[in-house]
Amino acid sequence: TFDEGEVTIMEDGRTKREYFIRAENKELEVAEGIIFPAWTYNGFMPGPTLRAKVGDLIVIHFENQADMPHTLHFHGIHPANMDGVFEVVPQGMSFIYEFPAEPYGVFPYHCHVMPLRKHVSRGLYGTLIIDPPEPRPPAREMIMVMHGLDVNMDMANEFYAVNGYANYYAEHPIEIQTGEKVRIYLSNMTEFDLVNN
C-alpha cells in the first residue's frame, strides 16, 4: 500500500503531507513456521511506503517505541539536520523530520544507527516515492522491496523475500491481465550478500 500522508494545503499554496512512523519491536512470521524478532516501522517489515509529489513539504512524526535508539535516514536531498544520521532518537523519545520532497524518484529509507547492517537486516527500512510534476501514465502500481532474512543472527541470510515473507510470490503469483499496464517500484534492501537478486 502507499501512504500519501495527511494532506494540508498551506497558505503559500504548497501541499504539506504529514506521516506518523513509530519504531517498535515485533515478532513476525517471515516464512512458514519461522518467527523473526523484527525491528519494525509501524509494525511491518518493510515499513510503510511513503508517497508525495515533488515540491510537497514532507513532515514525519517519528516516535521510538523500541528498546534501543533508532532513526529515519532518507536517501535523496534534504537538509543535513534532517538526515537521520546524527539525530539519534533514544527509546521513548520522538523527532520531527521536515524537508521538501525533491528530487522525484524512488528512494529507500532506513535506520542509520550503528551497526547499520544490524538495524537494516532486522527490518528497519522502507521506501519513499516522490512523484514527478506531471503524473505518470495510468497503471496498476505495486511496491516491491527485496530483502534478506538472517533468522539465526549469524550475519548471513537464510531466506530471501519480497515485501516481508520468504517465497510468498513464488507460491502466490500476482495475477495480471494481458495488455494491463503495470508499474513496479522496486527497491533492494538486501544485507550481507548485496548482489543477490
C-alpha positions as CSV (number, residue, x, y, z in Angstrom):
1,T,0.0,0.0,0.0
2,F,1.0,3.6,-0.4
3,D,0.8,6.1,2.4
4,E,0.1,9.6,1.0
5,G,0.0,11.2,4.4
6,E,-2.4,13.6,6.0
7,V,-2.7,16.4,3.4
8,T,-2.9,20.1,4.2
9,I,-2.7,23.0,1.7
10,M,-0.5,25.7,3.2
11,E,-1.0,29.5,2.8
12,D,1.6,29.6,0.1
13,G,-0.4,27.0,-1.9
14,R,2.1,24.2,-1.3
15,T,0.9,20.8,-0.2
16,K,2.1,19.6,3.2
17,R,2.0,15.8,3.8
18,E,2.3,14.5,7.4
19,Y,3.2,11.0,8.2
20,F,3.4,9.1,11.5
21,I,6.0,6.4,12.0
22,R,7.0,4.5,15.1
23,A,9.8,2.1,15.6
24,E,8.8,-0.9,17.6
25,N,10.0,-4.5,18.2
26,K,7.6,-7.1,16.9
27,E,7.7,-10.8,16.2
28,L,6.7,-11.5,12.6
29,E,6.2,-14.8,10.7
30,V,8.7,-14.4,7.8
31,A,8.4,-17.9,6.4
32,E,6.2,-20.9,7.2
33,G,6.7,-21.6,10.9
34,I,9.6,-19.1,11.2
35,I,9.1,-16.3,13.7
36,F,11.6,-13.4,13.4
37,P,12.3,-10.9,16.2
38,A,12.0,-7.9,13.9
39,W,12.6,-4.2,14.5
40,T,9.9,-2.5,12.5
41,Y,8.4,0.7,11.4
42,N,4.7,0.8,12.2
43,G,4.8,-3.0,13.0
44,F,5.7,-4.0,9.4
45,M,8.8,-5.2,7.6
46,P,9.3,-3.4,5.3
47,G,7.9,-0.2,6.8
48,P,5.3,2.0,5.1
49,T,5.7,3.2,1.5
50,L,5.5,7.0,1.8
51,R,4.3,8.9,-1.3
52,A,4.5,12.6,-2.1
53,K,4.8,14.8,-5.2
54,V,7.9,16.8,-6.0
55,G,7.7,20.2,-4.2
56,D,5.4,19.0,-1.4
57,L,6.5,19.6,2.2
58,I,7.1,16.3,4.0
59,V,6.7,16.2,7.7
60,I,7.3,12.9,9.5
61,H,6.5,12.5,13.2
62,F,8.8,9.7,14.3
63,E,8.3,8.0,17.7
64,N,10.8,5.4,19.0
65,Q,8.8,2.8,21.0
66,A,11.5,0.2,20.5
67,D,14.0,-0.9,23.2
68,M,17.0,0.9,21.7
69,P,17.9,4.1,19.8
70,H,16.7,4.4,16.2
71,T,16.4,7.0,13.4
72,L,15.0,7.5,9.9
73,H,17.5,8.2,7.2
74,F,16.1,9.1,3.8
75,H,18.0,8.9,0.6
76,G,17.5,11.9,-1.7
77,I,18.1,15.6,-1.0
78,H,17.2,17.2,2.3
79,P,18.8,19.5,5.0
80,A,21.8,17.9,6.9
81,N,19.9,18.3,10.2
82,M,17.1,16.1,8.8
83,D,19.4,13.3,7.6
84,G,18.8,10.8,10.4
85,V,22.5,10.0,10.8
86,F,23.3,12.3,13.8
87,E,19.7,12.9,15.1
88,V,19.6,9.6,17.0
89,V,16.2,9.2,18.8
90,P,16.5,7.4,22.2
91,Q,14.0,4.9,23.4
92,G,10.7,6.6,24.3
93,M,11.6,9.8,22.5
94,S,10.4,11.4,19.3
95,F,11.7,13.6,16.5
96,I,10.1,15.5,13.6
97,Y,11.7,15.3,10.2
98,E,10.7,18.1,7.8
99,F,12.0,18.6,4.3
100,P,10.8,19.4,0.7
101,A,10.1,16.4,-1.5
102,E,12.9,16.5,-4.0
103,P,14.0,15.3,-6.5
104,Y,11.4,13.0,-7.8
105,G,12.3,9.3,-7.8
106,V,12.2,6.1,-5.7
107,F,14.3,6.3,-2.6
108,P,14.9,3.8,0.3
109,Y,14.8,4.9,3.9
110,H,16.3,3.0,6.9
111,C,17.6,3.3,10.4
112,H,21.1,4.8,10.5
113,V,22.2,3.8,14.0
114,M,25.4,1.7,14.1
115,P,25.9,-1.1,13.4
116,L,23.9,-0.1,10.4
117,R,23.8,-3.6,8.9
118,K,22.2,-4.9,12.0
119,H,19.4,-2.3,12.1
120,V,18.6,-2.8,8.4
121,S,18.8,-6.6,8.4
122,R,16.4,-6.7,11.4
123,G,13.7,-4.8,9.4
124,L,14.1,-1.0,9.8
125,Y,13.7,0.0,6.1
126,G,11.0,1.2,3.7
127,T,10.5,3.2,0.5
128,L,9.8,6.9,-0.3
129,I,8.3,7.6,-3.7
130,I,8.3,11.2,-4.9
131,D,6.2,11.6,-8.0
132,P,7.2,13.9,-10.8
133,P,5.4,17.2,-11.5
134,E,3.4,15.7,-14.4
135,P,1.7,12.4,-13.5
136,R,2.9,9.2,-15.0
137,P,0.6,7.4,-17.4
138,P,-2.2,5.5,-15.5
139,A,-1.2,1.9,-14.5
140,R,-1.7,-0.6,-11.8
141,E,1.1,0.2,-9.3
142,M,3.0,-2.1,-6.9
143,I,5.8,-1.7,-4.5
144,M,8.3,-4.5,-4.2
145,V,11.1,-4.3,-1.6
146,M,13.6,-7.1,-1.9
147,H,15.5,-8.2,1.3
148,G,17.2,-11.0,3.1
149,L,16.3,-12.6,6.3
150,D,19.0,-13.5,8.8
151,V,16.8,-15.6,11.1
152,N,19.6,-17.1,13.2
153,M,21.6,-13.8,13.6
154,D,24.8,-15.1,12.1
155,M,25.2,-12.2,9.7
156,A,24.2,-14.3,6.7
157,N,20.8,-14.6,5.1
158,E,18.9,-17.9,5.4
159,F,15.9,-16.7,3.4
160,Y,15.1,-14.1,0.7
161,A,11.9,-12.2,0.4
162,V,9.9,-9.5,-1.3
163,N,7.7,-7.4,1.0
164,G,8.4,-9.4,4.2
165,Y,7.6,-13.0,3.6
166,A,10.0,-15.5,2.0
167,N,8.9,-17.0,-1.3
168,Y,5.4,-15.6,-1.0
169,Y,5.1,-14.6,-4.6
170,A,6.5,-17.9,-5.8
171,E,3.6,-19.6,-4.2
172,H,1.0,-16.8,-4.7
173,P,1.8,-15.2,-8.1
174,I,0.4,-11.8,-8.8
175,E,-2.2,-12.1,-11.5
176,I,-2.2,-9.6,-14.3
177,Q,-4.2,-9.4,-17.5
178,T,-2.8,-9.4,-21.0
179,G,-2.3,-5.8,-22.0
180,E,-2.7,-4.5,-18.5
181,K,-0.3,-1.6,-17.7
182,V,1.7,-2.4,-14.5
183,R,4.2,-0.2,-12.8
184,I,6.5,-1.8,-10.2
185,Y,8.6,0.4,-7.8
186,L,11.5,-1.9,-6.9
187,S,13.9,-1.4,-4.0
188,N,16.7,-3.7,-2.8
189,M,17.4,-3.6,0.9
190,T,19.3,-7.0,1.0
191,E,22.0,-7.1,3.6
192,F,25.1,-9.4,3.8
193,D,25.2,-10.5,0.2
194,L,24.2,-7.4,-1.8
195,V,24.4,-8.9,-5.3
196,N,21.6,-11.5,-4.6
197,N,18.7,-10.8,-6.8
